[in-house]
């Protein structure tokens, strides 16, 4: 049975929820925090960016995921709501 994700580094947020840096088969990495649903896009050879995202998620005690610009995969963006149309 394959693992759902391959953790390379583990940390814990202020509520003691795990935060992982995970590695894909192609060597790219992403940050995953199952407790809040946070999953960053995959980065290849951007260790500084991964560490920054990881450290921010370790410091974050919120119950919901918060993304900064460029962290979320394009396919995961929420659709924009159309207002004023019936």
C-alpha positions, 0 to 999 in steps of 0.5 A: 500500500502506498503512503498518502504522502511522504513526510521529509520533515515534521513540526507542530503548531501551537495546538500540537497539530502536525505540519509536514514537508512532503516529497513527491516522486519527482523530488518536488516538495510541498507543505501539508497540514492535515489539521487545517487542510493546508496543502501548498503547491509543489516546489522544485529546488526552492528550499527557502520558499518551502522552509518559509511556508513550513515555518509559517504553518508551524507558527499558525494556530488557526483552525482553517488554512490561510494561503499567501500569494503563490502558495496554492495550486492553480487547480485549487483556487476557489471559483469567483462568484458572479454577483448581480446575475439572476 
